[in-house]
Amino acid sequence: MRKATINAIVDIIMVIAFIPTLLSGVVLFWFLPEGGRFSGQALFVGIIRNAWKDIHDYAGFALAALIILHLLLHWKFLKAVPSCFRKKACGFGHECFLSF
């Protein structure tokens, strides 16, 4: 499989993992804040707070793993970025996008 195809698949899965992380974070922050004796049993759209927290945690771990994979796939580029601040040309053999 081509590297560009792998990057696209990883990026799409990252978006898919980001959505439940974002939504569950919003629910936990605004609709089911922690506090009180029965806060773990509070409901939002029929799902208890503890289940929302599990969704948030697992989707967040998946997203973090995918971000690490994304950075590894772009390692050559990340290694070349500091050279953009030192000289006129990047490590890729052309003028850098960050040159001033």
Contacts in CASP RR format, 6 or more apart in sequence:
PFRMAT RR
TARGET T0000
AUTHOR 0000-0000-0000
METHOD contacts of the structure
MODEL  1
MRKATINAIVDIIMVIAFIPTLLSGVVLFWFLPEGGRFSGQALFVGIIRN
AWKDIHDYAGFALAALIILHLLLHWKFLKAVPSCFRKKACGFGHECFLSF
3 73 0 8 1.000
6 73 0 8 1.000
7 70 0 8 1.000
7 73 0 8 1.000
7 74 0 8 1.000
10 66 0 8 1.000
10 69 0 8 1.000
10 70 0 8 1.000
10 73 0 8 1.000
11 70 0 8 1.000
13 66 0 8 1.000
14 63 0 8 1.000
14 66 0 8 1.000
14 67 0 8 1.000
14 70 0 8 1.000
17 59 0 8 1.000
17 60 0 8 1.000
17 62 0 8 1.000
17 63 0 8 1.000
17 66 0 8 1.000
18 59 0 8 1.000
18 63 0 8 1.000
20 55 0 8 1.000
20 56 0 8 1.000
20 59 0 8 1.000
21 56 0 8 1.000
21 59 0 8 1.000
21 60 0 8 1.000
21 63 0 8 1.000
24 52 0 8 1.000
24 53 0 8 1.000
24 55 0 8 1.000
24 56 0 8 1.000
24 59 0 8 1.000
25 52 0 8 1.000
25 56 0 8 1.000
27 44 0 8 1.000
27 52 0 8 1.000
28 34 0 8 1.000
28 49 0 8 1.000
28 52 0 8 1.000
28 53 0 8 1.000
28 56 0 8 1.000
31 44 0 8 1.000
32 39 0 8 1.000
32 40 0 8 1.000
32 42 0 8 1.000
32 44 0 8 1.000
32 49 0 8 1.000
32 52 0 8 1.000
33 39 0 8 1.000
34 40 0 8 1.000
34 49 0 8 1.000
39 49 0 8 1.000
40 48 0 8 1.000
40 49 0 8 1.000
40 50 0 8 1.000
41 48 0 8 1.000
41 49 0 8 1.000
41 50 0 8 1.000
42 48 0 8 1.000
42 49 0 8 1.000
43 49 0 8 1.000
44 52 0 8 1.000
71 78 0 8 1.000
77 92 0 8 1.000
80 90 0 8 1.000
80 91 0 8 1.000
80 92 0 8 1.000
81 90 0 8 1.000
81 98 0 8 1.000
83 89 0 8 1.000
83 90 0 8 1.000
83 91 0 8 1.000
83 96 0 8 1.000
84 90 0 8 1.000
84 96 0 8 1.000
84 97 0 8 1.000
84 98 0 8 1.000
84 99 0 8 1.000
85 98 0 8 1.000
88 95 0 8 1.000
88 96 0 8 1.000
88 99 0 8 1.000
89 95 0 8 1.000
89 96 0 8 1.000
90 96 0 8 1.000
90 97 0 8 1.000
END
